[in-house]
Amino acid sequence: MVRSILFVCHANICRSPIAEAIASKIARNRGLDLTIDSCGLSSLYAGEMPCNYSVRIAGEHGIDISSMRARQITYKDIDTFELIIAHDDKNRLELMEMGAKNVLKLGAFGYNGGDIPDPHLFPSYEGVDEVYAIIERCVTNLLEELTEK
């Protein structure tokens, strides 16, 4: 069974912190021994907390992500994590260009293989709840699949 999962999106301020928090909560509740983390491909927001939309929607689901801080992926991450989960095709391709071989797309686990929409690009809070639901469904399915193996 996989023992470490890294969730990767563009900047690590919206989708990947939500995925990390959901996965960590599920792992804790199920007693799974997993190392779970998240990061972004860009350093644009490194050191900053997740975006307000993500903090708000996670809070509405009983998860506090306000203490998380964005960080950029490193080559050590690629070597260390057994499974790297990209949120969209662009992320997946960039990770593969960096040499990552263990990359899967989160949307393959409950979103028909689609790209997970980026709430940071939304003009308002409307629709962020749908993105949270997509991430939650996909992360739940991913962890179920991993624990069945």
Helices and strands as residue ranges (DSSP letters): E 4-9, H 15-30, E 35-40, H 52-60, H 75-80, E 83-86, H 89-97, E 103-105, G 106-109, G 119-121, H 128-148
